[in-house]
Amino acid sequence: MGKAKMINHETSLRAMGWCINNGIKIYPLPKGSYYELEINDNGKLIRSGKTYTAAKWADKVYELYTYYYDRYYSNWLYVILVYYL
């Protein structure tokens, strides 16, 4: 069994707010007694393809919001620093 990841909720909430304000939404879809995650990246829908228990899907949502925040926000800051300063 894999090692559980520690979730930094302050960082996750900042990431979630930034993503939602920028058109990225992540939410669970019920699939029997499990959940599959769907990512709506400004209209582009992506299904996780994996199922999660009721106890695990929220942690994965936080993890994915943090991933998208790091991926897009970091690049956005880089562009500003390189081209505008």
For each residue, the residues with C-beta under 8 A, 3 or more apart:
1:
2:
3:
4:
5: 59 63
6:
7: 12 59 62 63
8: 11 12
9: 12 13 62
10: 13 14
11: 8 14 15 66
12: 7 8 9 15 16 62 63 65 66
13: 9 10 16 17
14: 10 11 17 18 69
15: 11 12 18 19 62 65 66 68 69 70 73
16: 12 13 19 20 62 65 69
17: 13 14 20 21
18: 14 15 21 22 69 73
19: 15 16 22 24 25 26 65 68 69
20: 16 17 23 24 25
21: 17 18
22: 18 19 42 72
23: 20 40 41 42 43
24: 19 20 39 40 41 42 65 68 72
25: 19 20 39 40
26: 19 37 38 39 40 61 64 65 68
27: 37 38 40 61
28: 35 36 37 38 52 57 61
29: 35 36 37 38 47
30: 34 35
31: 34 35 36 51
32:
33: 54
34: 30 31 51 52 53
35: 28 29 30 31 51 52 53 54 57
36: 28 29 31 47 48 49 50 51 52
37: 26 27 28 29 47 48 50 52 57 60 61 64
38: 26 27 28 29 45 46 47 48
39: 24 25 26 45 46 47 48 64 68
40: 23 24 25 26 27 43 44 45
41: 23 24 44 46 68
42: 22 23 24
43: 23 40
44: 40 41
45: 38 39 40
46: 38 39 41
47: 29 36 37 38 39
48: 36 37 38 39 52 60
49: 36
50: 36 37
51: 31 34 35 36
52: 28 34 35 36 37 48 56 57 60
53: 34 35 56 57
54: 33 35 57
55:
56: 52 53 59 60
57: 28 35 37 52 53 54 60 61
58: 61 62
59: 5 7 56 62 63
60: 37 48 52 56 57 63 64
61: 26 27 28 37 57 58 64 65
62: 7 9 12 15 16 58 59 65 66
63: 5 7 12 59 60 66 67
64: 26 37 39 60 61 67 68
65: 12 15 16 19 24 26 61 62 68 69
66: 11 12 15 62 63 69 70
67: 63 64 70 71
68: 15 19 24 26 39 41 64 65 71 72
69: 14 15 16 18 19 65 66 72 73
70: 15 66 67 73 74
71: 67 68 74 75
72: 22 24 68 69 75 76
73: 15 18 69 70 76 77
74: 70 71 77 78
75: 71 72 78 79
76: 72 73 79 80
77: 73 74 80 81
78: 74 75 81 82
79: 75 76 82 83 84
80: 76 77 83 84 85
81: 77 78 84 85
82: 78 79 85
83: 79 80
84: 79 80 81
85: 80 81 82
